[in-house]
Amino acid sequence: MTGVLYIVATPIGNLDDISLRAIEILKQVDVIAAEDTRHSIRLLNHLGIRNKLISLHEHNERDRIDSIIEDLRQGSNIALISDAGTPLISDPGYPLVKAVQDAGLRVSPIPGASSIMAALSAAGMPTAPFTFYGFLSQKNSERLSKLSAIKQQNGTLIFLESTHRIERLLEQLCELFGDSHIVVAKELTKSFERFLSGTPSEILFLMQQEPVLKKGEFVVLIDNPVTISENSLSDEDVEILKLLLEDLPLKKAVQISTRISGKKKNDIYQQALQLNELIS
């Protein structure tokens, strides 16, 4: 009998936020693959778990895949965990899960903590629709370009950000999203958990007045209701634009799509930017 790859969610801060099923699986598996074994050993020690522990992170994941698949074929059960929260969500694991699925082996989720869901549930923002973008680029110009491209995306927009870039992100949100309502969730489930609510400029001012607020891990949510106008692109317009972008530079694709659809060039251009981001 072949083994199972379990995708196990672990706490994002408070160590008690782990399910009974997750604990049982971690005790039963033959191997636990962790993003950072030095970090995960603290949780495993807390739970009294001494199973075999190996590292699986962005730099060695592809090298580990063949041996993990072979172990699964030999009947070993393996648990994948990340440093915090649900694996694969802005964490390593996608290449492994895809390869295991392609090999015809079983992958089973053990759901639990997620910083995204935790922030969304308590932020006081619309929960449908919402779009998760993870960590944006470390480069200012690329991050600004991404934010510009998704400004027309309707719903709650969700990002992750780190201590060193949160202030710069807020500055860019001031520039692009103006008086939009945002929430910055800080250190979720930990002792210094905070939900900062207001406009980008108001929250930026708070952080500049209290530098300690800039320390930690952040989930940033933007309430971004976009009114659909009469000039909005139809599904057919979008499909035509997709096809054009496959073979043509963005500018040329926009030009031809504008002629075909009769829609405003700026609407076509904004849609093309979003499609390009999804493709890349």
N, C-alpha and C positions, 0 to 999 in steps of 0.2 A: 504494500500500500504506500502510495506517495504521501509526502508531507504537505503541510499547509503553510503559506506565508501569511502571518497575521499582521495587519497594520494597526498598531496599538497607540491610541491617544494617551498622552501623559499630561500631568498638571502644567499649567502655564505660570504658576507661582506657588499657590497654596498646595502643599503636598497631599492634603486630604482630598483634593479634587481629582481622585482617580476612582474608577468604578471597580466594584467587586469582581466583575468579569475580567477586567484588564489585569488585576492582580493575579487571578487564577491562571490566566493564559501565560503571563510572564513567569509564573512558577512552573508551569508544565512544559514549556517549549525546551528544545534542546539547545538552541542558540538565540541570543538577543543581539541584533544588529543595531548599534546606536550611532547617532550622528557624532557625538563626542563622548567617548567612554568615561573620561574624567568627570564630565558633568553628570552623566546618567548613573554613575556608580553611587552617587549620593542618594538618589531616589531608590535605587535597588537595595542599598544598605538599610534605608528607612523602612523598606517593606520586608527585609529579611530574606532577600532573593540572592542566590549565589550561582546562578546559571552561567554557562559560558557566554562571554561578552566579546563581540568583535566590533570594530569601527566600520561605519559606512557613511561616507560624506562625499561632497561634490568632487573631491580630488581623487578618490579611489573607487567610487561606485561602479564604474564600468569594468574595472579590473576584478571586482568581487562577483559580478553577475554570474559568470560561468560556474564558479565553485558553489555558489548558493543554489543555483538550479540543480546541480548535481546532487547536493545534499538533500534537497527536496525530493528528488527522484529516488534517493536511497531511503526515504521515509522519515527524514528529520523534519521536525516542526520548527519554524523560525519566526521570531517576532521582530518587526521593524519599529523602532521608536526614534523620535527626534529629540532635540534638546528640550522642547516644550510644545504642548499642543498636539495637533494632528499631523502626522507625517505627510509629506508631499505638498502641503499648503505653505508655499514659500519656504519649503525645506526639501532636502534630498529625498529621493525615492522613486521618482517617476520612471527613469530608465529601468530600474529593477522591476517594478510592478508590471510595466509593459512587457518586459522580456519574459517574466514568469507567466503572464497571461498568454503570450504568444507560444510558449512552450506547452500550453495545455494544462498547466498546473493551477491549483486552487489558491486564490487570494481572498482572505476574509477580513473585513473591517471590524475593529473593536472600538466603537465610537466613544468620544468623551470630550475633554476640554478643547476649546478653540477660541483664541483671542478675538477673532473676527465676530463669531456668534455672540460671545460675551459682551463685546462692545456694542454691537448692534441692538442687543436685547435691552440694554440699559441707557442708551444714548437719547431716547426720546425722539427718534427720527423715523420716517417711513421705512418699513422693512420690505416693501415690494413696490417697484423693483429695486434691487441693489446690485451693484457691480463691484467686484473685488479686483484690485490691480496689484496687490502685493507691494514689494519695495520698488520704487521708481529708480531710475538711473542715478548713479552717484555724480554724474556730470551735469552741471547746472543747465547747459543748453539743451541736452537731451531730455532732462526732466521737464523743462519749460515747454518743449515741443510736445511731449506726451500730454501734459496738462491742457495745452491748447487744443489738442486733437480730441480730447474726451469731454471738453466743455459742453458739447451739444448732447452728451449722453444723459438721458432722463433718469431720475431716481437718486438714490443714495449712493455716493461714490466712496469707496473704502480703500485706504492705503495703510501700509506699515511704514514706520520710520524710526530711525535711531537717534540717540542723543546728539551726535555730531552734526546731523543734518536737519533736525526738526525746525530750527530757527529759519534756515534758508528756505525750507519748504513753505513755511508760513508767509515769508516775504513774497514768494511767488504766488501763493494763494491770494494775498492782498492785491497783487497786480492783476490777476486773471479772474478771480471770483468775487472781488469787491466786497459787497455787504452780504454775501451769502451766509447762511447759518452753518457753522461747522461745530463739531465736537472733537476734542482731542482726549482720548482715553489713555491714561498713564498708569503703568505698573499694575495692570489688572490682577485682581485676587491677592495682591501683596499688601504689606502694611501701609504703604504710601499710595494706595490706589486713589486716583482723582479723575473726575470727568470735568474738563474745562469746556464751557459752552459759550458761544458768542460769534462774532465776526472774526475773520482771520486777523484783522488789525487789533481787535480787543484781546485776543489770546496771545498774540505776539507781544503786546504791551505788558501783559501779566508776566510772561516769561522773562522779559527784559527787566522787570521790577523785582522778580523773585527767581534768580538764576537756578535755584534748586529744582524748579519746575521743568527745566530743560534736561534733567537727568532721568534716565530710564528707558523703557521701551514703549512705543506709542502706536496706537491705532487712531488714524485720522479719518473722520467721516464728514462728508459734505452733502448737505441737503440741496440737490440740484434739479428742481422741477423744470423741465424744458417744455414749453408750450409747442405743440405740433401745429404748424401753420398750414395754410392751404397749399403752400409751395413745397411742402415736404415731399421727399422722394418716395415713390411707390416701391413695392418689392421688386417689380420688374426693372425700375430704374437702377436699383442697387445691384441687381444681378448683372445688368449690362455693364455697369461700372466695374464690377469685379472682373468680368471677362476682359475688359479693356486694360485694366491694371496688370493683368497677367503678362501682357505682351508689350505694353507701351509705358513710357515715362509718365509720371503722375500728371504733369502739365498737359501733355497731349491727350491723355485719357479723359481729363476733365473737359478739355475743349470739345472733343468728339461727343462725350456724354451730354454736354450742354445743348449741342445741336440736336441730338436725337430726342431728348426728353422735353426740351423747351423750358426747363426749370432754371432758377437763378444760378449763375455760375458759382457764387459764394457757397450756396447750399451744396452744390456738387463737390466743390473743393473740400468743404468740411467733412463730408461723407468719405471722400477719397482718403483724407488724412487718417480717419478712423479705421478704414479698411486696411491701409498700409500698416498701421500699428498692429492690427490683428494678424496680418500675414507675417510680419517680422517677429 
